[in-house]
Amino acid sequence: MPSVGSILLLCLLLPPQPGEDVKSVAVARGRSLLDGRQFDEAVEQFQRAVEADPADPDAHYLLGISLFGAGRFAEAEEPLKRVAETYPEDAQPLEFLGRVYFQLEQFEQACVVLERAALLNPGEARTFNHLGAALLRLGRSDEALGAFRRTIELDPAFAVGHFNVGVLCQMRGQRLAAIHDLEEAARLDELDPDATSALGDLYLESGELEQARVWYGLSAQRRPERARPWVALGAVNERLGEARQAAEAYRGACAAQDAGAGPFLSLGDLLAARGRPREAAAAYRGALEREPGLERAVRSLADLAEDMGDLEAAIPYLEELARSEQPDPEIVRRLSEAREATGDAEGARAAYALLALTGDGSRRSLLALADRMATSLLPGIRDVQCAHELAQALVEGSRGQSAGALFVLSRAESALGRGDAAALSLERAAALIDPRAPLCALLKREALRARASGRD
């Protein structure tokens, strides 16, 4: 029979129970990963721990907060709810469960759970902050403000609490109170740009541009990788007449990590207004890189190219705009004229044909087509007889009451060498216009010239 000492030695040499060993190792590894904010890896370890000991509430709790940290909120509900039911007097699992419901946009449930947590631990500032956020999403702003104020009563150094109070006061029109708490938030957290941006907004609303510029500038310094404060700073500098500083701010916005097309458009508009078209075009192209096909940028590039007299460069942008389901007649007209000016008769004729079909086949578009056919010097476009027939049809369609149609008809008649007929059309057009208008006198003079050329 073995001695007691032999039995004790045998027990010491035996390995621990398999399940207990797996759980303890997994929990230790999981805690280390959780401390390093490696949430998905921590989840794997705590899942092993739960599988090894399904009855261990601590393993469920650690799994729940790891899932929360990983953004897997729907999965985090079950383990946290289980722990909260196991320890109904413990506020901590309730707080995390309330935050889970908030992330799942179950705000009523979040309020119920967070109110319970606040009752169990009335000295925890962050619980009241989370409760205030949930109440605010339910539209219960008075209660939300009370919860946020309770937050900073419990922890006066809690910057987020001051920020939330400041934003709510701003929403309620309590400007001085908002400034007080937002300035406190900005002071307490020297890295957070949100309070400084909100202060810039407040001063901008009241027209205090210099103060707004200071706060937006501070916000941009704190987080230069965010575009919003740079854009706001640029806009304020523009309003202050500081074009160079505005351009620098917009460039800062363009370089930001979250920059969309907006900063590039603002920079392009500013440079175009300052007479720097090539730099403006580069900015608009930057907007297109962020948002391909953006009509605002394409239109601006077309405008710039035309302003610089570079119709070849304008044509691709005008073509892109004209390809929409309902093209703007003005764009199609510009495309037609650009193609004609560059000697592309076939392209111009196609564009003029498209112009006749834009909108609802508008009279204006058809008149433009008839006028170009009557007056163009390009053989591929010029068709005076067709222009005359189209203009005549438009005059008849208006029952002779369209001065524009009569004027185009007169141009077609002049091109056909019918001076008297052209003069008659001009006189009829003049009769439809206020006799005191300068245009009326101009039409009458043109009629005299046309009649004189007819006699010749």
C-alpha positions in Angstrom: 0.0 0.0 0.0 1.5 3.3 -1.0 2.3 5.8 1.7 0.7 9.2 2.2 3.9 10.9 1.0 3.8 8.8 -2.2 0.2 9.8 -2.9 1.0 13.5 -2.3 4.0 13.3 -4.7 1.9 11.6 -7.3 -0.7 14.3 -7.1 2.0 17.0 -7.5 3.3 15.3 -10.6 -0.2 14.9 -12.2 -1.1 17.7 -14.8 -4.0 20.1 -14.0 -7.4 19.3 -15.3 -7.5 19.9 -19.1 -10.5 22.3 -19.1 -9.1 24.4 -16.3 -5.7 24.7 -18.0 -7.2 25.8 -21.3 -9.4 28.4 -19.7 -6.7 30.0 -17.6 -4.2 30.1 -20.5 -6.9 31.6 -22.8 -8.0 34.2 -20.2 -4.4 35.3 -19.6 -3.7 35.6 -23.3 -7.0 37.3 -23.9 -6.4 39.9 -21.2 -3.0 40.7 -22.7 -4.6 41.2 -26.2 -7.4 43.2 -24.7 -5.0 45.5 -23.0 -3.3 46.0 -26.4 -6.6 46.7 -28.0 -6.3 43.7 -30.3 -10.0 43.0 -29.9 -10.6 40.4 -32.6 -7.7 38.3 -31.3 -8.9 38.7 -27.7 -12.4 37.5 -28.8 -10.8 34.2 -30.0 -9.1 33.6 -26.7 -12.2 34.4 -24.6 -14.3 32.2 -26.8 -11.9 29.3 -26.0 -12.3 30.2 -22.3 -16.1 30.1 -22.5 -16.0 26.8 -24.3 -13.8 25.3 -21.6 -16.0 26.6 -18.8 -19.5 27.8 -20.0 -20.6 28.6 -16.5 -17.8 31.2 -15.9 -19.4 34.7 -15.9 -16.0 36.4 -15.9 -15.1 34.7 -19.2 -18.5 35.8 -20.7 -17.9 39.4 -19.5 -14.5 39.5 -21.0 -15.8 38.1 -24.2 -18.6 40.7 -24.3 -16.4 43.7 -23.9 -13.9 42.3 -26.5 -16.8 41.9 -28.9 -17.8 45.5 -28.1 -14.3 46.7 -28.7 -14.2 44.9 -32.1 -17.4 46.6 -33.1 -19.4 43.3 -33.1 -22.2 44.8 -31.1 -24.9 42.3 -32.0 -22.7 39.4 -30.8 -21.7 41.3 -27.6 -25.3 41.5 -26.4 -25.8 37.8 -25.4 -22.7 37.4 -23.1 -23.1 40.8 -21.5 -26.8 40.2 -20.9 -26.0 36.8 -19.3 -23.5 38.4 -16.9 -25.9 41.2 -16.1 -28.6 38.6 -15.2 -26.1 36.7 -13.1 -24.9 39.8 -11.2 -28.0 42.1 -11.2 -26.4 44.4 -8.6 -23.2 45.0 -10.6 -23.4 48.2 -12.7 -20.4 47.5 -14.9 -21.9 44.8 -17.2 -25.1 46.9 -17.4 -23.1 50.0 -18.6 -21.5 48.0 -21.4 -24.9 46.4 -22.3 -26.5 49.8 -22.5 -23.7 51.0 -24.8 -24.3 47.9 -26.9 -28.0 48.8 -27.3 -27.0 52.4 -28.1 -24.8 51.1 -31.0 -27.6 48.9 -32.2 -29.8 52.0 -32.2 -32.1 50.4 -29.6 -32.3 53.7 -27.7 -35.3 52.9 -25.4 -33.6 49.7 -24.2 -30.3 51.5 -23.8 -32.0 54.1 -21.6 -33.6 51.4 -19.4 -30.3 49.6 -18.9 -28.2 52.7 -18.3 -30.7 54.1 -15.8 -30.4 50.9 -13.8 -26.6 51.2 -14.0 -26.7 54.8 -12.8 -28.9 53.8 -9.8 -26.5 51.0 -8.9 -23.4 53.3 -9.3 -24.5 56.9 -9.0 -21.0 58.2 -8.8 -19.9 57.0 -12.3 -19.7 60.0 -14.6 -19.4 58.0 -17.9 -22.7 56.2 -17.2 -24.5 59.4 -17.1 -22.8 60.6 -20.3 -23.9 57.4 -22.1 -27.4 57.8 -20.7 -27.5 61.5 -21.9 -26.5 60.4 -25.4 -29.3 57.8 -25.5 -31.9 60.2 -24.2 -30.8 62.8 -26.8 -31.4 60.3 -29.6 -34.9 59.8 -28.3 -35.6 63.5 -28.5 -35.6 63.9 -24.7 -33.2 66.8 -24.7 -34.1 68.3 -21.3 -33.4 64.9 -19.6 -30.3 64.5 -21.8 -28.9 67.9 -20.7 -29.6 67.0 -17.1 -27.6 63.7 -17.5 -24.7 65.5 -19.2 -24.6 68.2 -16.4 -24.6 65.4 -13.9 -21.6 63.9 -15.7 -19.5 67.1 -15.2 -20.7 67.5 -11.7 -19.2 64.1 -10.9 -16.1 64.6 -13.0 -15.4 68.3 -13.7 -12.3 67.3 -15.8 -14.3 65.1 -18.1 -13.9 66.9 -21.4 -16.5 65.0 -23.4 -19.1 65.9 -20.8 -18.4 69.6 -21.2 -18.5 69.2 -24.9 -21.9 67.5 -24.8 -23.3 70.2 -22.5 -21.9 72.9 -24.8 -23.4 71.3 -28.0 -26.8 70.9 -26.3 -26.8 74.5 -25.1 -25.8 75.6 -28.6 -28.8 73.7 -30.0 -31.1 75.3 -27.5 -29.8 78.8 -28.3 -28.0 79.3 -25.0 -25.0 80.9 -26.6 -23.0 82.0 -23.5 -23.5 78.7 -21.7 -22.4 76.9 -24.8 -19.2 79.0 -25.2 -18.4 78.4 -21.5 -18.6 74.6 -21.7 -17.0 74.3 -25.1 -14.1 76.4 -24.1 -13.7 74.2 -21.0 -13.8 71.1 -23.2 -11.1 72.6 -25.5 -9.0 73.4 -22.5 -9.3 70.0 -20.9 -8.5 68.0 -24.1 -5.8 69.7 -26.1 -5.9 67.1 -28.9 -9.6 67.0 -29.6 -10.7 69.3 -32.5 -14.5 69.0 -32.1 -14.9 71.6 -29.3 -12.7 74.1 -31.2 -14.7 73.6 -34.4 -18.0 74.0 -32.5 -16.7 77.3 -31.1 -15.7 78.4 -34.6 -19.3 77.6 -35.7 -20.7 79.6 -32.8 -18.7 82.7 -33.5 -19.3 82.4 -37.2 -23.1 82.4 -36.6 -22.8 85.6 -34.7 -20.6 87.2 -37.4 -17.5 87.4 -35.2 -15.2 86.3 -38.0 -11.9 86.9 -36.3 -12.8 84.8 -33.3 -14.2 82.1 -35.6 -10.9 82.1 -37.5 -8.9 81.6 -34.3 -10.9 78.6 -33.3 -11.0 77.0 -36.7 -7.3 77.5 -37.0 -6.7 75.8 -33.6 -8.9 72.9 -34.7 -6.9 72.5 -37.9 -3.7 72.5 -35.9 -4.9 69.9 -33.6 -6.0 67.4 -36.3 -4.5 68.5 -39.6 -5.6 65.2 -41.2 -9.3 66.3 -41.0 -10.7 68.4 -43.8 -13.6 70.1 -42.1 -11.8 72.7 -40.0 -9.5 73.6 -42.9 -12.5 74.2 -45.2 -14.2 76.3 -42.5 -11.0 78.3 -42.0 -10.7 78.9 -45.7 -14.3 80.1 -46.0 -13.8 82.5 -43.1 -10.6 83.8 -44.6 -12.5 84.4 -47.9 -15.1 86.4 -46.1 -12.4 88.5 -44.4 -10.8 89.2 -47.8 -7.7 87.2 -47.1 -7.5 85.3 -50.4 -3.9 84.0 -49.9 -4.7 82.6 -46.4 -7.9 81.1 -47.7 -6.1 79.3 -50.5 -3.6 77.9 -48.0 -6.4 76.6 -45.8 -8.1 75.0 -48.7 -4.9 73.3 -49.7 -4.7 72.0 -46.1 -8.1 70.5 -46.6 -7.2 68.9 -49.9 -4.2 67.2 -48.2 -6.4 65.9 -45.4 -7.0 62.1 -45.1 -10.8 62.5 -45.3 -10.8 65.1 -48.1 -13.6 64.7 -50.6 -14.3 66.7 -53.7 -15.5 69.8 -51.7 -12.2 71.3 -50.7 -10.9 71.0 -54.3 -14.0 72.8 -55.6 -13.6 75.6 -53.1 -9.9 76.0 -53.9 -10.7 75.9 -57.7 -13.4 78.6 -57.3 -11.0 80.8 -55.3 -8.1 80.5 -57.8 -10.4 81.0 -60.8 -11.8 84.2 -59.2 -8.2 85.4 -58.6 -7.3 84.9 -62.3 -5.2 81.8 -61.9 -7.0 79.5 -64.3 -4.4 76.8 -64.7 -4.1 76.3 -60.9 -7.9 76.4 -60.7 -8.1 73.7 -63.4 -5.7 71.5 -61.4 -7.9 71.8 -58.3 -11.0 70.9 -60.3 -9.3 67.9 -61.7 -8.4 66.9 -58.1 -12.2 67.1 -57.3 -12.8 64.7 -60.2 -10.2 62.3 -58.9 -12.1 62.2 -55.6 -15.5 62.0 -57.3 -15.4 60.9 -61.0 -18.1 62.5 -63.2 -18.9 65.3 -60.7 -20.9 67.7 -62.8 -19.9 70.8 -60.8 -16.2 70.1 -61.5 -16.7 69.1 -65.2 -18.7 72.3 -65.8 -16.1 74.4 -64.1 -13.3 72.9 -66.2 -15.4 73.6 -69.4 -15.9 77.2 -68.3 -12.2 77.7 -67.6 -11.1 76.2 -70.9 -13.6 78.5 -72.8 -12.5 81.5 -70.8 -8.9 80.8 -71.8 -9.9 80.4 -75.4 -8.9 76.8 -75.5 -12.0 75.3 -77.2 -10.2 72.0 -77.9 -9.8 71.5 -74.2 -13.3 72.5 -73.5 -15.0 70.1 -75.9 -14.4 66.9 -73.9 -15.9 68.4 -70.8 -18.9 69.8 -72.8 -19.4 66.4 -74.4 -19.5 64.8 -71.0 -22.1 67.2 -69.8 -24.1 66.8 -73.0 -24.3 63.0 -72.5 -26.8 63.3 -69.6 -30.3 61.9 -70.1 -31.7 65.5 -70.2 -28.8 67.7 -71.4 -28.9 71.4 -70.7 -29.6 73.2 -74.0 -27.1 75.9 -73.1 -24.4 73.2 -72.7 -25.3 71.7 -76.1 -25.2 75.1 -77.7 -21.8 75.8 -76.3 -20.6 72.4 -77.6 -22.0 73.1 -81.0 -20.3 76.5 -81.3 -17.0 75.1 -79.9 -17.0 72.3 -82.5 -17.9 74.7 -85.2 -15.1 77.2 -84.1 -12.6 74.4 -84.2 -13.6 73.4 -87.8 -15.4 70.1 -86.8 -18.3 70.4 -89.2 -19.6 66.9 -88.7 -19.4 67.1 -84.9 -21.0 70.6 -84.9 -23.9 69.5 -87.1 -24.5 66.5 -84.8 -24.4 68.8 -81.8 -26.8 71.2 -83.4 -29.1 68.3 -84.2 -29.0 67.3 -80.5 -29.7 70.9 -79.6 -32.9 70.7 -81.6 -33.9 67.7 -79.5 -33.0 69.0 -76.0 -35.6 69.5 -73.5 -39.0 69.2 -75.2 -37.7 70.3 -78.6 -37.9 73.8 -77.4 -38.3 76.7 -79.7 -35.1 78.2 -78.5 -33.1 75.2 -79.5 -34.7 74.9 -82.9 -34.1 78.6 -83.5 -30.4 78.2 -82.6 -30.2 75.3 -85.1 -31.9 77.4 -87.8 -29.7 80.4 -87.1 -26.4 78.4 -87.3 -27.5 76.7 -90.5 -28.3 80.1 -92.1 -25.1 81.8 -91.0 -22.3 79.3 -90.6 -19.3 79.4 -92.9 -18.7 75.7 -92.6 -20.1 73.8 -95.5 -21.0 70.8 -93.3 -23.3 73.0 -91.3 -24.5 75.7 -93.7 -27.9 74.8 -95.3 -29.7 78.0 -95.9 -32.7 76.5 -97.6 -33.3 74.1 -94.7 -32.7 77.0 -92.2 -35.3 79.1 -94.0 -37.9 76.3 -93.9 -37.3 75.6 -90.2 -37.5 79.3 -89.3 -40.7 79.7 -91.4 -42.2 76.8 -89.6 -41.3 78.3 -86.2 -42.9 81.6 -87.3 -46.0 79.9 -88.3 -46.1 77.8 -85.1 -46.1 81.0 -83.1 -48.7 82.5 -85.3 -46.3 85.3 -86.2 -45.9 86.4 -82.6 -42.3 85.3 -82.0 -39.8 88.2 -82.5 -36.9 85.7 -82.2 -38.3 83.4 -84.9 -38.9 86.4 -87.2 -35.3 87.6 -86.7 -33.9 84.2 -87.6 -36.1 84.0 -90.6 -34.8 87.4 -91.7 -31.2 86.1 -91.5 -32.1 83.1 -93.6 -33.8 85.3 -96.1 -30.8 87.6 -96.2 -28.6 84.6 -96.9 -30.8 83.7 -99.8 -30.5 87.2 -101.2 -34.1 88.1 -100.4 -33.5 91.6 -99.0 -37.1 92.8 -99.1 -38.4 89.6 -97.4 -35.7 90.0 -94.8 -36.7 93.6 -94.2 -40.4 92.6 -93.8 -39.5 90.0 -91.2 -37.4 92.5 -89.3 -40.2 95.0 -89.4 -42.7 92.4 -88.1 -40.3 91.5 -85.3 -39.9 95.2 -84.3 -43.7 95.6 -84.2 -43.8 92.9 -81.4 -41.4 94.9 -79.2 -41.9 97.9 -77.0 -41.3 100.9 -79.3 -39.2 102.6 -76.6 -36.8 99.6 -76.3 -33.4 100.0 -77.9 -33.9 96.6 -79.6 -36.9 97.9 -81.5 -34.9 100.8 -83.0 -32.1 98.3 -83.9 -34.4 96.0 -85.7 -35.9 98.9 -87.7 -32.4 100.0 -88.7 -31.5 96.5 -89.8 -34.8 96.4 -91.8 -33.7 99.6 -93.7 -30.4 98.1 -94.5 -31.9 94.8 -95.7 -34.4 96.7 -98.0 -31.5 98.8 -99.4 -29.5 95.7 -100.1 -32.5 94.2 -101.8 -32.8 97.1 -104.2 -29.1 96.8 -105.0 
